[in-house]
Amino acid sequence: MTVRFSVLTVSDRSARGEREDLAGPALVKQVETAGHRIVHIAIVADEAADISRVLTIWCDSGETDVILTTGGTGFAPRDVTPEATAAVIQRSAPGIAEAARAFSLQLTPHAMLSRNAAGIRGRTLIINLPGSPKASREILDYLLPVLSHAVELLKDDPRAEQGHGKIGV
């Protein structure tokens, strides 16, 4: 199944053109290499209203299945991506954020400082990733194998139920 992805980089400096966005393009390449499609790419400053606005437009358009945000998930005062995400989602997906953190903790203790979130708006899954290109790529690599199934479930695709049988039966 080809999943339609959108990537939103959240960074004051990248939005102002002071620093090249490395994480967003790295995620785009990773998604495309995995055989999926990119629908939207954007950069916004660390402003909750701007982040929420883009997330809402992309979700409500029906054009994207999964939105990956990168940046704004740490402890800095302007890191507001999780709050902006919480403002637009209708249902949370805490298992995804917990799994991402648990995976990252195997690589670095700094992962405990991540406040990433995940949730659903309509039939679109939003996943917050760190701003570090390396960390966001590692986490996406870990999550990618389950995202097609997540999208099948969101679309109420009958094939989704095939993956719910007992192991070994």
C-alpha positions in Angstrom: 0.0 0.0 0.0 1.3 3.4 -0.9 0.8 5.9 1.9 0.4 9.6 1.2 2.7 11.6 3.5 3.1 15.3 4.3 6.2 16.7 6.1 6.0 19.9 8.3 9.3 21.3 9.6 8.9 23.4 12.7 11.8 25.8 13.2 12.1 29.5 13.8 15.6 29.7 12.1 14.6 27.6 9.1 11.4 29.6 8.6 13.4 32.8 8.6 16.0 31.3 6.2 18.8 31.5 8.7 19.4 27.7 8.8 18.9 25.1 6.1 16.2 22.6 6.9 18.0 19.2 7.0 15.4 17.1 8.8 12.4 17.7 6.5 14.2 16.8 3.3 15.8 13.8 5.0 12.3 12.5 5.9 11.0 13.2 2.4 13.8 11.1 1.0 13.2 8.3 3.5 9.4 8.2 2.7 10.0 8.2 -1.0 12.7 5.5 -0.8 10.2 3.4 1.1 7.9 3.6 -1.9 5.4 6.1 -0.5 4.3 9.5 -1.8 4.9 13.0 -0.6 1.9 15.3 -0.9 2.8 18.4 1.1 6.1 19.9 2.4 6.3 23.1 4.4 8.3 25.0 7.0 6.7 27.1 9.8 8.1 29.0 12.8 7.6 27.7 16.3 4.2 29.3 16.6 1.3 27.1 17.9 -1.3 28.9 15.8 0.7 28.5 12.6 1.5 24.8 13.3 -2.2 24.1 14.1 -3.4 25.9 11.0 -1.2 23.9 8.6 -2.1 20.6 10.3 -5.8 21.4 10.1 -5.7 22.3 6.4 -3.7 19.3 5.5 -5.8 16.9 7.5 -9.1 18.3 6.3 -8.0 18.3 2.7 -8.3 14.5 2.6 -5.0 14.5 0.5 -2.7 13.0 3.1 -2.7 9.9 5.2 0.2 10.7 7.6 1.7 14.0 8.6 5.2 14.0 10.0 6.2 17.0 12.0 9.9 17.5 12.8 11.0 19.9 15.5 9.5 21.8 18.4 9.2 18.7 20.7 11.8 19.5 23.3 11.9 21.5 26.5 12.8 24.9 25.1 10.2 27.6 25.7 9.3 27.9 22.0 8.9 24.1 21.5 5.1 24.0 21.1 4.6 21.3 18.5 2.9 18.8 20.8 0.5 21.5 22.1 -0.3 22.6 18.5 -0.9 19.0 17.6 -3.1 18.4 20.7 -5.2 21.4 19.6 -6.2 19.8 16.3 -6.4 16.1 16.9 -9.7 14.4 17.7 -8.2 11.2 19.1 -4.7 10.6 20.6 -2.4 7.8 19.5 -0.2 7.6 22.6 1.2 4.2 21.7 3.1 5.7 18.7 4.7 8.4 20.8 5.5 6.0 23.6 7.0 3.5 21.1 9.1 6.3 19.5 10.4 7.4 22.9 11.1 3.8 24.0 13.0 3.1 20.8 15.0 6.3 21.1 15.9 5.6 24.8 17.8 2.6 23.6 20.0 5.0 21.6 20.3 8.0 23.9 19.1 9.0 27.4 18.2 12.4 25.9 15.2 10.8 24.4 13.5 11.2 27.8 13.4 14.9 27.1 11.2 14.4 24.0 7.6 15.6 24.3 6.5 14.1 21.0 2.9 13.4 20.5 0.7 11.5 18.0 -2.9 11.6 17.1 -5.7 11.4 14.6 -7.8 14.1 12.9 -10.4 12.6 10.6 -8.6 9.9 8.7 -5.1 11.5 9.0 -2.5 10.4 11.5 -0.1 13.1 12.8 3.2 12.1 14.3 5.6 14.5 16.0 9.3 13.7 15.4 12.4 15.4 16.8 14.1 18.2 15.0 17.4 16.3 14.7 17.7 14.8 11.2 19.4 11.7 12.6 16.9 11.1 15.4 13.8 11.8 13.2 15.2 9.4 10.5 15.9 6.7 13.1 12.4 6.9 14.6 10.7 7.0 11.2 12.6 3.9 10.2 11.3 2.2 13.3 7.7 3.3 12.8 7.4 2.9 9.0 6.6 -0.9 9.1 3.3 -0.2 11.0 2.1 2.9 9.3 0.6 1.2 6.2 -1.5 -0.9 8.6 -2.4 2.2 10.6 -3.7 3.9 7.4 -5.7 0.8 6.5 -7.4 1.0 9.9 -8.1 4.7 9.5 -9.6 4.2 6.1 -11.7 1.3 7.4 -10.1 -0.9 4.8 -11.3 -4.6 5.1 -7.7 -5.8 4.6 -6.8 -4.3 7.9 -8.6 -7.0 9.8 -6.4 -9.7 8.2 -3.5 -8.6 10.4 -5.5 -9.1 13.6 -5.4 -12.9 13.8 -3.7 -14.9 16.5 -0.1 -15.7 15.9 0.5 -19.3 15.0 -3.1 -20.1 14.2 
